[in-house]
């Protein structure tokens, strides 16, 4: 499935500190509606299981031993803004799968409806 990863803007970071997952969903929905997310990557993940896709995407866009945006993994279709140095995906970021939007929460992922 086609996946897009979007990181929130710096302005959003102030809003999510100390937020519950329920509050985070409301803030993320508002940020999405106001275009406060920055596209950082497109991937193709071969799976029909949304949980598997979300976990795989999260793991691929986290820097463990090296910067994730320097990856040669063939599942990456496009990595945006790599010359600026990208951070790892974290709470508050958005993963889009076939038109569905999921926000990264403290304990997983919640769909933004």
PyMOL commands that set and color helices and strands:
alter all, ss='L'
color gray80, all
select helices_A, chain A and resi 10-16+21-33+50-60+68-70+82-84
alter helices_A, ss='H'
color red, helices_A
select strands_A, chain A and resi 2-8+37-44+76-79+94-97+100-105+108-112
alter strands_A, ss='S'
color yellow, strands_A
deselect
rebuild
show_as cartoon
